[in-house]
Amino acid sequence: MAEQRGGSVKNGAIKRAMGPREWAMLLALSVLWGGSFLFVGVAVKELPPLTLVTLRVSLAAVTLLAVLRIGGIALPREPRIWAALLVMSLLNNVVPFTLIAWGQSHIASGVASIFNATTPLFGVLVAHLWTSDEKATPSRLAGVVVGFAGVTVMMGGAALRTAGVDLLAQSAILIASLCYAVSGVFGRRFTAMGVAPLATAAGMLTLSSLLLLPVALVVDRPWTLPAPSAAAILSVAALALVSTALAYLLYFRILAVAGATNLMLVTFLIPISAIVLGASVLGERLEPKHFVGMALIGLGLAAIDGRLLAAMRRIVSGSRPASTGSG
């Protein structure tokens, strides 16, 4: 889930209960981010991961810079902000995008999306260790345990014993998810710095482009590669413009009107979008262990989110004849 974090929210504008419009935006975002696994799955068959990621961040950066110019939003100028953006570019773009692209060259897009849904599980642990105001509760820790049980089921005992390329690919996706979790905690500082969310995203993608371009030129020597097919070119364009640039715009819009807690619900929806797209377009089929693992990860995320448990408590409380609990 790649393309997240770093926004500021005005509490007065947040809707705790989402309406049809907010739900529609959330579903759209899940399709955009779920689609990124499809687009990577198509393009990585013809393009090396470094080249693919470089094209993705570069095209998205140009797009968001144009949006900033049209909107009259300026990029930050302070060196300390750019130093923080450099760290964010590594944690939120360069490392996870590359790991996911490489991982998807070996495992199905739907499987990759399920592993990527572990980001909030890592987020609970990272926030507990590195923040003073987001300590883990027992229910959240229980959710983390259940979620990682799902990861273990998906990886399977045989994969852990043989330690083949599939295990390395799955581990790469998990490391990418850990990077996203760390970036989520690190990115909180941009609100205090007074940086506009879209400026954060544009600056981060710009630095990611500058970091990746020379590496891709040296390692991949893209001018020596066979010309990609039309499908690969369209996938790269969609990945950059739709699943990155447009997704950022929609992400920050939802964050502003619905809040971070409601936005977390997209984590439940991304694997569904990715699996449906992977099955219908790429012909991918998941094994039973993947569905069991996804169910356990979903239960863990539900425990972390807390709303399902709270709703169940309200139902139980409301069924008692003499209940005096407050709503």
Order of alpha helices (4+ residues) and beta strands (2+ residues): alpha-alpha-alpha-alpha-alpha-alpha-alpha-alpha-alpha-alpha-alpha-alpha-alpha-alpha-alpha-alpha
